[in-house]
Amino acid sequence: MRARQTPTALEDRRIPVQAELAAAWTSLMFFYIYIGYFHLCQPGAIDQIRGGGIFEFGITPSLMTIFVVVIGIPALMVMLSMTLPARVNRPTNLVVATLYVPVTVFNAAGASWDWALHYGFLIAIEVLLLAFILRSAWIWHRTAPSATMPTDREADRAQQQA
C-alpha cells in the first residue's frame, strides 16, 4: 500500500487567453462602476449634478450617450473576448485597449490639483489593466502549449489505457 503524498507546490494551470482578457475587461468595468460611485462622495459633486453639470460639462443627451458608449464598449468586450474567434479577437482587443488609454487619461479632465493623487491612482490602475489586456492580446499568437503538455490525442490514449 502506497502512502499518500501531499503536494508541496501549488500547480499553475494555463488559463485561456480569452478568459484572461474577459477577466481584465470585467475588472475594468468594476473599477469604472466604483469610481463613478465614489465620485458622488466628492464635496459638491451631487450639487453640481443637480445643477445640470458633471465636471466642466453640461448634462445633455449627447453627453449621456457618450457615457453609454464609453462604458458600453468595455462591457461588450467582456463578452466578445470570450466569443470572438482568435483571429478577430486579438486585433479587436488590441485596438479597443489602445483607444481606451487616452480615454482613461481624459478622466482627469476638469479635476482640481487637490484631487491629483486620487486621479493619479485611478488613471494608473486603469492603465495597468489596459496594459495587461494589450500584453495578453499581443503575445497571444506566440502562446502555444508547452512541449511537455500532452496533446488531446495523447490524453485520450492515456485515459483509454488506464
N, CA, C and O of each residue as an XYZ file, in Angstrom:
648
protein
N       0.842     -1.184      0.000
C       0.000      0.000      0.000
C       0.889      1.250      0.000
O       1.821      1.361      0.797
N       0.589      2.177     -0.896
C       1.398      3.387     -1.027
C       0.885      4.461     -0.074
O      -0.318      4.632      0.120
N       1.823      5.164      0.501
C       1.444      6.282      1.367
C       1.052      7.465      0.482
O       1.671      7.719     -0.552
N       0.040      8.162      0.897
C      -0.427      9.322      0.142
C       0.509     10.498      0.387
O       0.753     10.886      1.529
N       1.020     11.051     -0.685
C       1.921     12.185     -0.566
C       1.142     13.474     -0.729
O       0.288     13.599     -1.607
N       1.447     14.414      0.118
C       0.804     15.718     -0.011
C       1.689     16.603     -0.875
O       2.903     16.655     -0.679
N       1.087     17.297     -1.828
C       1.902     18.158     -2.692
C       2.484     19.322     -1.910
O       1.848     19.855     -1.001
N       3.683     19.703     -2.268
C       4.338     20.809     -1.575
C       4.279     22.100     -2.375
O       4.449     23.184     -1.816
N       4.042     21.998     -3.673
C       3.997     23.189     -4.522
C       2.610     23.334     -5.138
O       1.935     22.345     -5.425
N       2.206     24.560     -5.332
C       0.932     24.816     -5.981
C       1.075     24.609     -7.477
O       2.120     24.891     -8.064
N       0.024     24.120     -8.074
C       0.043     23.869     -9.514
C      -0.488     25.082    -10.261
O      -1.571     25.579     -9.952
N       0.262     25.557    -11.233
C      -0.193     26.640    -12.098
C      -0.837     26.025    -13.326
O      -0.180     25.326    -14.098
N      -2.101     26.282    -13.502
C      -2.781     25.788    -14.692
C      -2.860     26.909    -15.710
O      -2.985     28.081    -15.353
N      -2.787     26.549    -16.951
C      -2.840     27.512    -18.051
C      -4.263     28.027    -18.195
O      -5.206     27.249    -18.334
N      -4.406     29.332    -18.161
C      -5.704     29.968    -18.330
C      -5.814     30.393    -19.789
O      -4.885     31.003    -20.318
N      -6.923     30.086    -20.449
C      -7.072     30.527    -21.842
C      -6.979     32.053    -21.948
O      -7.444     32.780    -21.070
N      -6.378     32.515    -23.024
C      -6.203     33.955    -23.233
C      -7.555     34.665    -23.211
O      -7.670     35.772    -22.685
N      -8.579     34.024    -23.784
C      -9.911     34.636    -23.795
C     -10.393     34.904    -22.374
O     -10.979     35.954    -22.111
N     -10.157     33.976    -21.460
C     -10.579     34.156    -20.066
C      -9.774     35.269    -19.393
O     -10.325     36.047    -18.614
N      -8.473     35.349    -19.689
C      -7.651     36.435    -19.144
C      -8.187     37.790    -19.597
O      -8.320     38.718    -18.799
N      -8.492     37.889    -20.888
C      -8.995     39.156    -21.434
C     -10.352     39.517    -20.834
O     -10.580     40.665    -20.450
N     -11.239     38.551    -20.754
C     -12.568     38.809    -20.183
C     -12.456     39.227    -18.721
O     -13.176     40.119    -18.273
N     -11.563     38.590    -17.980
C     -11.361     38.953    -16.571
C     -10.824     40.376    -16.447
O     -11.254     41.126    -15.571
N      -9.895     40.747    -17.310
C      -9.331     42.102    -17.253
C     -10.386     43.155    -17.610
O     -10.480     44.189    -16.949
N     -11.180     42.891    -18.657
C     -12.249     43.833    -19.015
C     -13.282     43.911    -17.890
O     -13.814     44.987    -17.616
N     -13.569     42.790    -17.239
C     -14.511     42.781    -16.113
C     -13.960     43.612    -14.961
O     -14.695     44.388    -14.349
N     -12.674     43.456    -14.662
C     -12.054     44.263    -13.609
C     -12.151     45.747    -13.928
O     -12.444     46.563    -13.054
N     -11.904     46.088    -15.187
C     -12.003     47.482    -15.605
C     -13.428     48.004    -15.419
O     -13.636     49.134    -14.978
N     -14.401     47.163    -15.763
C     -15.805     47.574    -15.602
C     -16.164     47.801    -14.128
O     -16.812     48.793    -13.793
N     -15.744     46.887    -13.255
C     -15.993     47.078    -11.818
C     -15.335     48.362    -11.334
O     -15.915     49.110    -10.547
N     -14.137     48.606    -11.805
C     -13.426     49.810    -11.402
C     -14.189     51.053    -11.854
O     -14.353     51.998    -11.083
N     -14.660     51.051    -13.113
C     -15.455     52.173    -13.612
C     -16.683     52.422    -12.727
O     -16.990     53.563    -12.384
N     -17.364     51.358    -12.372
C     -18.581     51.488    -11.563
C     -18.254     52.104    -10.207
O     -18.927     53.038     -9.772
N     -17.229     51.589     -9.540
C     -16.890     52.112     -8.214
C     -16.348     53.533     -8.277
O     -16.637     54.342     -7.395
N     -15.576     53.846     -9.295
C     -15.072     55.216     -9.421
C     -16.241     56.184     -9.606
O     -16.257     57.264     -9.017
N     -17.219     55.791    -10.428
C     -18.413     56.624    -10.591
C     -19.168     56.807     -9.291
O     -19.655     57.896     -8.988
N     -19.258     55.744     -8.536
C     -19.946     55.807     -7.238
C     -19.170     56.697     -6.270
O     -19.755     57.557     -5.612
N     -17.857     56.492     -6.182
C     -17.044     57.282     -5.258
C     -16.981     58.752     -5.655
O     -16.774     59.617     -4.803
N     -17.159     59.040     -6.943
C     -17.184     60.442     -7.379
C     -18.302     61.206     -6.665
O     -18.165     62.394     -6.372
N     -19.396     60.516     -6.392
C     -20.516     61.166     -5.710
C     -20.161     61.606     -4.294
O     -20.850     62.450     -3.722
N     -19.097     61.047     -3.721
C     -18.656     61.409     -2.376
C     -17.806     62.671     -2.353
O     -17.547     63.221     -1.282
N     -17.370     63.134     -3.514
C     -16.558     64.340     -3.552
C     -17.439     65.538     -3.193
O     -18.581     65.641     -3.643
N     -16.893     66.436     -2.380
C     -17.685     67.614     -1.987
C     -18.207     68.384     -3.199
O     -17.454     68.715     -4.115
N     -19.483     68.655     -3.185
C     -20.117     69.443     -4.237
C     -20.527     68.661     -5.466
O     -21.172     69.224     -6.350
N     -20.178     67.382     -5.560
C     -20.477     66.604     -6.772
C     -21.979     66.466     -6.987
O     -22.470     66.658     -8.099
N     -22.701     66.136     -5.935
C     -24.157     65.951     -6.083
C     -24.827     67.285     -6.402
O     -25.740     67.336     -7.226
N     -24.384     68.356     -5.763
C     -24.943     69.676     -6.070
C     -24.653     70.069     -7.518
O     -25.499     70.659     -8.190
N     -23.451     69.737     -7.990
C     -23.103     70.039     -9.372
C     -23.997     69.248    -10.332
O     -24.450     69.788    -11.341
N     -24.249     67.987    -10.027
C     -25.122     67.166    -10.873
C     -26.542     67.716    -10.850
O     -27.192     67.812    -11.891
N     -27.020     68.077     -9.667
C     -28.366     68.670     -9.564
C     -28.458     69.981    -10.345
O     -29.523     70.351    -10.839
N     -27.328     70.672    -10.445
C     -27.274     71.924    -11.197
C     -27.143     71.712    -12.699
O     -27.127     72.669    -13.473
N     -27.049     70.444    -13.103
C     -27.020     70.151    -14.531
C     -25.651     69.970    -15.131
O     -25.497     70.062    -16.349
N     -24.630     69.708    -14.292
C     -23.291     69.548    -14.830
C     -22.537     68.389    -14.209
O     -22.809     67.968    -13.085
N     -21.589     67.893    -14.969
C     -20.649     66.888    -14.481
C     -19.281     67.411    -14.868
O     -18.996     67.607    -16.049
N     -18.427     67.639    -13.868
C     -17.133     68.282    -14.071
C     -17.386     69.606    -14.788
O     -18.092     70.467    -14.263
N     -16.831     69.772    -15.955
C     -16.979     71.023    -16.704
C     -18.041     70.924    -17.789
O     -18.199     71.849    -18.585
N     -18.762     69.823    -17.828
C     -19.679     69.548    -18.931
C     -21.130     69.639    -18.467
O     -21.476     69.195    -17.372
N     -21.976     70.227    -19.324
C     -23.405     70.240    -19.048
C     -24.002     68.865    -19.324
O     -23.611     68.190    -20.277
N     -24.955     68.454    -18.482
C     -25.603     67.155    -18.674
C     -26.620     67.300    -19.804
O     -27.648     67.962    -19.658
N     -26.311     66.672    -20.915
C     -27.159     66.721    -22.103
C     -27.363     65.299    -22.612
O     -26.630     64.393    -22.214
N     -28.346     65.089    -23.484
C     -28.490     63.756    -24.084
C     -27.218     63.306    -24.807
O     -26.882     62.122    -24.792
N     -26.518     64.236    -25.434
C     -25.275     63.878    -26.128
C     -24.216     63.387    -25.149
O     -23.554     62.382    -25.411
N     -24.046     64.082    -24.023
C     -23.067     63.668    -23.024
C     -23.428     62.294    -22.460
O     -22.556     61.441    -22.296
N     -24.703     62.083    -22.166
C     -25.125     60.790    -21.623
C     -24.921     59.670    -22.647
O     -24.599     58.543    -22.272
N     -25.105     59.969    -23.925
C     -24.857     58.974    -24.980
C     -23.366     58.646    -25.038
O     -22.989     57.484    -25.194
N     -22.527     59.660    -24.913
C     -21.081     59.426    -24.882
C     -20.727     58.522    -23.702
O     -19.921     57.603    -23.845
N     -21.322     58.776    -22.545
C     -21.066     57.934    -21.370
C     -21.478     56.485    -21.628
O     -20.763     55.557    -21.254
N     -22.632     56.295    -22.268
C     -23.091     54.934    -22.576
C     -22.097     54.237    -23.501
O     -21.784     53.063    -23.301
N     -21.604     54.942    -24.498
C     -20.634     54.349    -25.432
C     -19.329     54.025    -24.696
O     -18.779     52.935    -24.854
N     -18.833     54.980    -23.887
C     -17.564     54.786    -23.187
C     -17.636     53.605    -22.218
O     -16.655     52.878    -22.063
N     -18.759     53.407    -21.578
C     -18.923     52.281    -20.644
C     -19.391     51.029    -21.380
O     -19.042     49.916    -20.988
N     -20.168     51.198    -22.432
C     -20.723     50.053    -23.158
C     -19.686     49.236    -23.900
O     -19.804     48.013    -23.984
N     -18.677     49.890    -24.437
C     -17.656     49.157    -25.203
C     -16.887     48.180    -24.313
O     -16.764     47.015    -24.692
N     -16.361     48.585    -23.149
C     -15.707     47.590    -22.293
C     -16.672     46.493    -21.823
O     -16.275     45.338    -21.664
N     -17.929     46.859    -21.605
C     -18.910     45.842    -21.212
C     -19.069     44.798    -22.312
O     -19.138     43.601    -22.034
N     -19.125     45.254    -23.552
C     -19.200     44.317    -24.674
C     -17.911     43.509    -24.829
O     -17.942     42.352    -25.249
N     -16.787     44.122    -24.489
C     -15.508     43.420    -24.626
C     -15.407     42.216    -23.700
O     -14.697     41.260    -24.013
N     -16.102     42.242    -22.570
C     -16.122     41.071    -21.686
C     -16.670     39.878    -22.461
O     -16.067     38.806    -22.481
N     -17.819     40.079    -23.097
C     -18.462     39.008    -23.855
C     -17.698     38.689    -25.138
O     -17.497     37.519    -25.464
N     -17.272     39.715    -25.864
C     -16.570     39.488    -27.128
C     -15.245     38.758    -26.925
O     -14.843     37.958    -27.770
N     -14.566     39.028    -25.812
C     -13.298     38.353    -25.539
C     -13.474     36.849    -25.376
O     -12.550     36.077    -25.632
N     -14.646     36.444    -24.957
C     -14.902     35.010    -24.767
C     -15.511     34.352    -25.999
O     -15.464     33.128    -26.120
N     -16.080     35.129    -26.915
C     -16.842     34.521    -28.008
C     -16.260     34.726    -29.405
O     -16.512     33.913    -30.295
N     -15.497     35.778    -29.616
C     -14.943     36.004    -30.951
C     -13.865     34.971    -31.272
O     -13.145     34.524    -30.379
N     -13.754     34.592    -32.542
C     -12.635     33.718    -32.921
C     -11.308     34.454    -32.720
O     -11.253     35.681    -32.798
N     -10.256     33.704    -32.464
C      -8.949     34.289    -32.133
C      -8.454     35.278    -33.176
O      -7.884     36.308    -32.817
N      -8.654     34.997    -34.446
C      -8.129     35.873    -35.496
C      -8.819     37.229    -35.506
O      -8.262     38.190    -36.036
N     -10.010     37.333    -34.939
C     -10.723     38.609    -34.814
C     -10.555     39.169    -33.400
O     -10.460     40.381    -33.205
N     -10.520     38.275    -32.432
C     -10.457     38.646    -31.023
C      -9.182     39.421    -30.689
O      -9.225     40.456    -30.024
N      -8.067     38.910    -31.155
C      -6.772     39.535    -30.849
C      -6.705     40.978    -31.338
O      -6.422     41.867    -30.535
N      -6.955     41.255    -32.637
C      -6.874     42.659    -33.068
C      -7.945     43.544    -32.441
O      -7.709     44.728    -32.205
N      -9.111     42.985    -32.171
C     -10.174     43.776    -31.534
C      -9.720     44.249    -30.159
O      -9.885     45.421    -29.818
N      -9.149     43.342    -29.367
C      -8.664     43.723    -28.045
C      -7.515     44.723    -28.135
O      -7.444     45.660    -27.340
N      -6.621     44.529    -29.097
C      -5.504     45.466    -29.257
C      -5.993     46.869    -29.604
O      -5.519     47.853    -29.038
N      -6.932     46.957    -30.526
C      -7.437     48.265    -30.962
C      -8.230     48.944    -29.846
O      -7.991     50.110    -29.534
N      -9.167     48.221    -29.248
C     -10.026     48.839    -28.228
C      -9.205     49.255    -27.007
O      -9.382     50.363    -26.501
N      -8.317     48.395    -26.529
C      -7.499     48.754    -25.365
C      -6.602     49.950    -25.670
O      -6.413     50.814    -24.813
N      -6.049     50.011    -26.879
C      -5.213     51.150    -27.272
C      -6.025     52.443    -27.279
O      -5.553     53.478    -26.809
N      -7.241     52.383    -27.812
C      -8.096     53.569    -27.848
C      -8.538     54.012    -26.452
O      -8.843     55.186    -26.241
N      -8.573     53.082    -25.506
C      -9.018     53.426    -24.160
C      -7.936     54.053    -23.291
O      -8.252     54.603    -22.236
N      -6.682     53.988    -23.692
C      -5.637     54.646    -22.907
C      -5.877     56.156    -22.862
O      -5.869     56.721    -21.768
N      -6.091     56.845    -24.002
C      -6.387     58.286    -23.898
C      -7.717     58.571    -23.201
O      -7.847     59.588    -22.522
N      -8.692     57.701    -23.357
C      -9.975     57.876    -22.658
C      -9.722     57.861    -21.155
O     -10.310     58.649    -20.413
N      -8.857     56.974    -20.715
C      -8.522     56.864    -19.296
C      -7.852     58.135    -18.792
O      -8.189     58.636    -17.719
N      -6.923     58.645    -19.550
C      -6.227     59.869    -19.139
C      -7.201     61.042    -19.099
O      -7.051     61.946    -18.278
N      -8.193     61.031    -19.977
C      -9.185     62.106    -20.014
C     -10.037     62.140    -18.739
O     -10.702     63.140    -18.470
N     -10.022     61.061    -17.957
C     -10.796     61.031    -16.704
C     -10.410     62.161    -15.755
O     -11.198     62.536    -14.887
N      -9.233     62.693    -15.909
C      -8.790     63.778    -15.028
C      -9.270     65.147    -15.507
O      -8.986     66.154    -14.860
N      -9.993     65.203    -16.630
C     -10.459     66.495    -17.163
C     -11.342     67.205    -16.142
O     -12.278     66.624    -15.592
N     -11.032     68.436    -15.912
C     -11.838     69.248    -15.005
C     -11.532     69.041    -13.537
O     -12.150     69.684    -12.688
N     -10.602     68.169    -13.213
C     -10.268     67.909    -11.809
C      -9.317     68.985    -11.288
O      -8.492     69.525    -12.025
N      -9.459     69.276     -9.999
C      -8.556     70.256     -9.385
C      -7.301     69.542     -8.896
O      -7.276     68.317     -8.777
N      -6.259     70.327     -8.613
C      -4.997     69.754     -8.124
C      -5.171     69.117     -6.755
O      -4.360     68.283     -6.353
N      -6.219     69.499     -6.035
C      -6.486     68.870     -4.733
C      -6.736     67.369     -4.884
O      -6.473     66.587     -3.971
N      -7.242     66.989     -6.044
C      -7.602     65.594     -6.291
C      -6.584     64.882     -7.179
O      -6.870     63.810     -7.712
N      -5.400     65.469     -7.341
C      -4.391     64.902     -8.248
C      -3.976     63.492     -7.837
O      -3.835     62.622     -8.697
N      -3.777     63.246     -6.548
C      -3.375     61.915     -6.094
C      -4.466     60.887     -6.399
O      -4.184     59.786     -6.872
N      -5.705     61.264     -6.124
C      -6.849     60.384     -6.403
C      -6.884     60.018     -7.888
O      -6.956     58.841     -8.241
N      -6.833     61.015     -8.741
C      -6.897     60.750    -10.179
C      -5.630     60.076    -10.695
O      -5.682     59.318    -11.663
N      -4.507     60.345    -10.063
C      -3.272     59.666    -10.429
C      -3.384     58.160    -10.208
O      -3.016     57.373    -11.079
N      -3.896     57.759     -9.032
C      -4.091     56.333     -8.762
C      -5.147     55.734     -9.681
O      -4.974     54.629    -10.195
N      -6.227     56.455     -9.886
C      -7.304     55.988    -10.762
C      -6.762     55.699    -12.163
O      -6.992     54.625    -12.719
N      -6.054     56.655    -12.715
C      -5.515     56.500    -14.067
C      -4.467     55.392    -14.102
O      -4.426     54.612    -15.053
N      -3.625     55.314    -13.083
C      -2.585     54.284    -13.047
C      -3.194     52.878    -13.046
O      -2.725     52.000    -13.769
N      -4.224     52.666    -12.246
C      -4.860     51.341    -12.186
C      -5.521     51.007    -13.519
O      -5.389     49.887    -14.013
N      -6.225     51.963    -14.098
C      -6.868     51.712    -15.388
C      -5.832     51.429    -16.474
O      -6.027     50.533    -17.296
N      -4.738     52.181    -16.485
C      -3.697     51.958    -17.489
C      -3.033     50.597    -17.277
O      -2.704     49.918    -18.249
N      -2.830     50.190    -16.028
C      -2.270     48.862    -15.758
C      -3.186     47.753    -16.285
O      -2.712     46.785    -16.880
N      -4.492     47.895    -16.067
C      -5.437     46.903    -16.595
C      -5.400     46.883    -18.121
O      -5.400     45.814    -18.733
N      -5.367     48.061    -18.728
C      -5.304     48.126    -20.191
C      -3.971     47.569    -20.710
O      -3.933     46.932    -21.763
N      -2.892     47.807    -19.978
C      -1.591     47.249    -20.375
C      -1.619     45.724    -20.305
O      -1.039     45.048    -21.155
N      -2.290     45.190    -19.297
C      -2.423     43.731    -19.197
C      -3.199     43.190    -20.394
O      -2.832     42.165    -20.969
N      -4.270     43.883    -20.764
C      -5.068     43.474    -21.925
C      -4.202     43.525    -23.185
O      -4.196     42.581    -23.976
N      -3.480     44.615    -23.368
C      -2.623     44.758    -24.547
C      -1.550     43.672    -24.589
O      -1.296     43.089    -25.643
N      -0.924     43.401    -23.453
C       0.115     42.375    -23.411
C      -0.470     40.991    -23.711
O       0.094     40.228    -24.496
N      -1.598     40.677    -23.081
C      -2.222     39.363    -23.303
C      -2.599     39.176    -24.766
O      -2.363     38.115    -25.344
N      -3.182     40.204    -25.358
C      -3.578     40.107    -26.767
C      -2.349     40.090    -27.674
O      -2.335     39.369    -28.671
N      -1.329     40.863    -27.348
C      -0.136     40.952    -28.188
C       0.617     39.624    -28.257
O       1.038     39.201    -29.334
N       0.786     38.969    -27.109
C       1.562     37.720    -27.102
C       0.697     36.505    -27.437
O       1.202     35.383    -27.462
N      -0.576     36.706    -27.689
C      -1.489     35.600    -27.946
C      -0.990     34.697    -29.065
O      -0.991     33.474    -28.924
N      -0.567     35.286    -30.165
C      -0.132     34.474    -31.303
C       1.112     33.654    -30.995
O       1.392     32.672    -31.683
N       1.849     34.042    -29.982
C       3.047     33.295    -29.602
C       2.744     32.243    -28.546
O       3.585     31.393    -28.253
N       1.558     32.294    -27.980
C       1.188     31.370    -26.925
C       0.903     30.011    -27.536
O       0.054     29.886    -28.418
N       1.598     29.011    -27.075
C       1.392     27.650    -27.552
C       1.514     26.713    -26.365
O       2.188     27.037    -25.387
N       0.871     25.557    -26.436
C       1.016     24.610    -25.335
C       2.477     24.204    -25.186
O       3.221     24.126    -26.164
N       2.860     23.954    -23.976
C       4.224     23.525    -23.692
C       4.504     22.192    -24.373
O       3.598     21.379    -24.558
N       5.745     21.975    -24.740
C       6.120     20.721    -25.393
C       5.930     19.537    -24.456
O       5.837     18.391    -24.895
N       5.874     19.828    -23.159
C       5.702     18.735    -22.199
C       4.240     18.431    -21.917
O       3.925     17.424    -21.283
N       3.345     19.294    -22.383
C       1.916     19.049    -22.159
C       1.404     18.054    -23.194
O       1.718     18.171    -24.378
N       0.615     17.074    -22.751
C       0.107     16.093    -23.711
C      -0.899     16.736    -24.659
O      -1.638     17.642    -24.275
N      -0.917     16.264    -25.887
C      -1.915     16.727    -26.842
C      -3.229     16.035    -26.524
O      -3.262     15.139    -25.681
N      -4.308     16.427    -27.176
C      -5.610     15.808    -26.935
C      -5.567     14.315    -27.244
O      -6.137     13.511    -26.506
N      -4.892     13.939    -28.334
C      -4.807     12.515    -28.690
C      -4.047     11.735    -27.628
O      -4.455     10.641    -27.240
N      -2.937     12.304    -27.159
C      -2.154     11.621    -26.129
C      -2.950     11.482    -24.840
O      -2.876     10.450    -24.173
N      -3.707     12.506    -24.485
C      -4.532     12.446    -23.280
C      -5.618     11.387    -23.440
O      -5.900     10.647    -22.498
N      -6.236     11.304    -24.628
C      -7.261     10.279    -24.880
C      -6.669      8.877    -24.782
O      -7.281      7.979    -24.203
N      -5.470      8.690    -25.351
C      -4.813      7.381    -25.282
C      -4.495      6.997    -23.839
O      -4.664      5.845    -23.442
N      -4.038      7.965    -23.070
C      -3.701      7.698    -21.669
C      -4.941      7.288    -20.884
O      -4.871      6.408    -20.025
N      -6.088      7.930    -21.177
C      -7.337      7.573    -20.494
C      -7.801      6.183    -20.907
O      -8.299      5.424    -20.075
N      -7.643      5.847    -22.161
C      -8.062      4.512    -22.636
C      -7.203      3.426    -22.041
O      -7.706      2.339    -21.756
N      -5.913      3.683    -21.841
C      -5.019      2.698    -21.277
C      -5.231      2.516    -19.784
O      -4.905      1.462    -19.238
N      -5.764      3.514    -19.125
C      -5.965      3.438    -17.672
C      -7.103      2.554    -17.281
O      -7.384      2.398    -16.093
